[in-house]
Amino acid sequence: MSVARDIPSGNRTDPAADPRPVLVTGGAGFIGSNLADRLAGEGHRVIVYDAMTRPGVERNLAWLQSRHPDRIDHVQADIRDAARLAACIRDAKVVFHMAAQVAVTTSLVEPVEDLQVNLIGTVNLLEALRARGDGTPLVFASTNKVYGDLADLDFQLAEEAYLPTDAGVRGHGIAETRPLDFHTPYGCSKGAADQYVLDYARSYGVPTAVLRMSCIYGQRQMGTEDQGWVAHFLIRALKGQQITLFGDGCQVRDILDVSNAVDAYLGAWKRIDAVSGRAFNLGGGPANAVSLRQLLDFVGQIIDRPVDVAYSDWRAGDQRYFVADTRAVDAALGLSPKVDWRDGVTRLAQWLAAEGGINLPVGNPALAQSA
Ligand SMILES: NC(=O)c1ccc[n+]([C@@H]2O[C@H](COP(=O)([O-])OP(=O)(O)OC[C@H]3O[C@@H](n4cnc5c(N)ncnc54)[C@H](O)[C@@H]3O)[C@@H](O)[C@H]2O)c1
């Protein structure tokens, strides 16, 4: 019997219409916990499938469980455990797949582990959905790293930021039509998983969508030097610690507040019939493009003192510039305007300061602006 297909797609996100749980792999992580919180807040039961390998995510899980004691079920298991995964998927009405080895740096040290978690783990998930054969949808967290280092683009330096000389790219960012070009083991494992997810829609009719994300930032991000750089910069700056910039710091990223990312995941689920088999670039877009140096200048305004910065060599696969062309995702998923990066970064600083018991300077214009 087809379960998901019996439910009109407009009702797929309505918990009253379908009381089965939602499965969020990596649901204790940064994006996963924000998504799980939104889902539980809307009345869905959520299975948080997470091996708890990332240090600090136990705080996210405790936060989720305290906010939604009756709606969060944690399964502590590895994405490579195919049998456990299949058992959890059996009853789910949709799967959001976030669990991953998330750092490029770690993938260079342990490429086999990275492959097993990111690619084999994803195929485990796809196989479980194929075996169910009832149209249960999957939305996958992919990355802009699938486009490689964009080394063919020419840039000019302006105000401590790389800007593409191509007017089309400068105006709109990188579109989904950009050829795939996997760099680093992380780029390869996530990129291959991205392609498998799309192909299971093509070959087996599993309704899937892929979101190739730029840098997402926001509350509950356990940022480190290896991954989650916006939170990492803020944590170090708030503690008065030095920050190492790899490269010249003029690299540009379009940063996206996690609340907007959650909107996109829910939108992809709601509109899965229209978007199945498609991949979208998801980021802050040109309006939220900022170089690392520009972001650090802003952080300096928040903490009311210059940030202590050191420089080191460029890291493998690092893009001089990545800004997502979000026109396709905005149109297909009906997304609303994005949080301005200055507001979002200020809110993250306030949250991190509160978490760490650090006082921010009172009367700071950067803080007053976002209040
Ligand atoms: N944060 C970003 O800016 C960003 C950008 C592009 C893509 N992504 C992708 O989005 C997803 C979520 O990223 P995030 O920033 O929330 O990362 P995160 O590290 O906060 O979350 C990942 C979660 O997966 C869990 N996990 C790791 N290995 C596992 C395994 N083998 N089995 C089960 N659980 C496991 C971790 O414990 C963690 O809770 C990842 O797939 C990542 O590749 C993130």
The ligand as an SDF file (V2000), in Angstrom:
LIG
                    3D

 44 48  0  0  0  0  0  0  0  0999 V2000
   26.7820   23.8940    8.4610 N   0  0  0  0  0  0  0  0  0  0  0  0
   27.0410   24.2030    7.2160 C   0  0  0  0  0  0  0  0  0  0  0  0
   27.3910   25.3500    6.9290 O   0  0  0  0  0  0  0  0  0  0  0  0
   26.9000   23.1720    6.1190 C   0  0  0  0  0  0  0  0  0  0  0  0
   27.1930   23.5550    4.8030 C   0  0  0  0  0  0  0  0  0  0  0  0
   27.0520   22.6240    3.7820 C   0  0  0  0  0  0  0  0  0  0  0  0
   26.6050   21.3450    4.0770 C   0  0  0  0  0  0  0  0  0  0  0  0
   26.3530   20.9940    5.3670 N   0  0  0  0  0  0  0  0  0  0  0  0
   25.8610   19.6380    5.6260 C   0  0  0  0  0  0  0  0  0  0  0  0
   24.7200   19.7450    6.4710 O   0  0  0  0  0  0  0  0  0  0  0  0
   24.6680   18.6410    7.3490 C   0  0  0  0  0  0  0  0  0  0  0  0
   24.5330   19.1110    8.7800 C   0  0  0  0  0  0  0  0  0  0  0  0
   25.6530   19.9320    9.1030 O   0  0  0  0  0  0  0  0  0  0  0  0
   25.8210   20.6030   10.5400 P   0  0  0  0  0  0  0  0  0  0  0  0
   26.5560   21.8600   10.3430 O   0  0  0  0  0  0  0  0  0  0  0  0
   24.5150   20.6150   11.2470 O   0  0  0  0  0  0  0  0  0  0  0  0
   26.8200   19.5510   11.2130 O   0  0  0  0  0  0  0  0  0  0  0  0
   26.8710   18.9580   12.6990 P   0  0  0  0  0  0  0  0  0  0  0  0
   28.2130   18.3390   12.8460 O   0  0  0  0  0  0  0  0  0  0  0  0
   26.4540   19.9680   13.7030 O   0  0  0  0  0  0  0  0  0  0  0  0
   25.7580   17.8160   12.6470 O   0  0  0  0  0  0  0  0  0  0  0  0
   26.0020   16.5310   12.1710 C   0  0  0  0  0  0  0  0  0  0  0  0
   25.4270   15.5360   13.1620 C   0  0  0  0  0  0  0  0  0  0  0  0
   25.6380   14.2130   12.6270 O   0  0  0  0  0  0  0  0  0  0  0  0
   26.0610   13.3750   13.6790 C   0  0  0  0  0  0  0  0  0  0  0  0
   26.8540   12.3050   13.0820 N   0  0  0  0  0  0  0  0  0  0  0  0
   28.1270   12.3840   12.5980 C   0  0  0  0  0  0  0  0  0  0  0  0
   28.5210   11.2030   12.1320 N   0  0  0  0  0  0  0  0  0  0  0  0
   27.4870   10.3540   12.2980 C   0  0  0  0  0  0  0  0  0  0  0  0
   27.2860    8.9850   11.9910 C   0  0  0  0  0  0  0  0  0  0  0  0
   28.2570    8.2410   11.4570 N   0  0  0  0  0  0  0  0  0  0  0  0
   26.0830    8.4290   12.2750 N   0  0  0  0  0  0  0  0  0  0  0  0
   25.0870    9.1580   12.8600 C   0  0  0  0  0  0  0  0  0  0  0  0
   25.2480   10.4590   13.2020 N   0  0  0  0  0  0  0  0  0  0  0  0
   26.4190   11.0390   12.9050 C   0  0  0  0  0  0  0  0  0  0  0  0
   26.8670   14.2440   14.6270 C   0  0  0  0  0  0  0  0  0  0  0  0
   26.9130   13.7400   15.9430 O   0  0  0  0  0  0  0  0  0  0  0  0
   26.1220   15.5760   14.5270 C   0  0  0  0  0  0  0  0  0  0  0  0
   25.1480   15.6950   15.5470 O   0  0  0  0  0  0  0  0  0  0  0  0
   25.8970   17.7990    7.0620 C   0  0  0  0  0  0  0  0  0  0  0  0
   25.5110   16.7720    6.1840 O   0  0  0  0  0  0  0  0  0  0  0  0
   26.8410   18.7530    6.3610 C   0  0  0  0  0  0  0  0  0  0  0  0
   27.7050   18.0930    5.4710 O   0  0  0  0  0  0  0  0  0  0  0  0
   26.4900   21.8750    6.3900 C   0  0  0  0  0  0  0  0  0  0  0  0
  1  2  1  0
  2  3  2  0
  2  4  1  0
  4  5  1  0
  4 44  2  0
  5  6  2  0
  6  7  1  0
  7  8  2  0
  8  9  1  0
  8 44  1  0
  9 10  1  0
  9 42  1  0
 10 11  1  0
 11 12  1  0
 11 40  1  0
 12 13  1  0
 13 14  1  0
 14 15  2  0
 14 16  1  0
 14 17  1  0
 17 18  1  0
 18 19  2  0
 18 20  1  0
 18 21  1  0
 21 22  1  0
 22 23  1  0
 23 24  1  0
 23 38  1  0
 24 25  1  0
 25 26  1  0
 25 36  1  0
 26 27  1  0
 26 35  1  0
 27 28  2  0
 28 29  1  0
 29 30  1  0
 29 35  2  0
 30 31  1  0
 30 32  2  0
 32 33  1  0
 33 34  2  0
 34 35  1  0
 36 37  1  0
 36 38  1  0
 38 39  1  0
 40 41  1  0
 40 42  1  0
 42 43  1  0
M  CHG  2   8   1  16  -1
M  END
$$$$
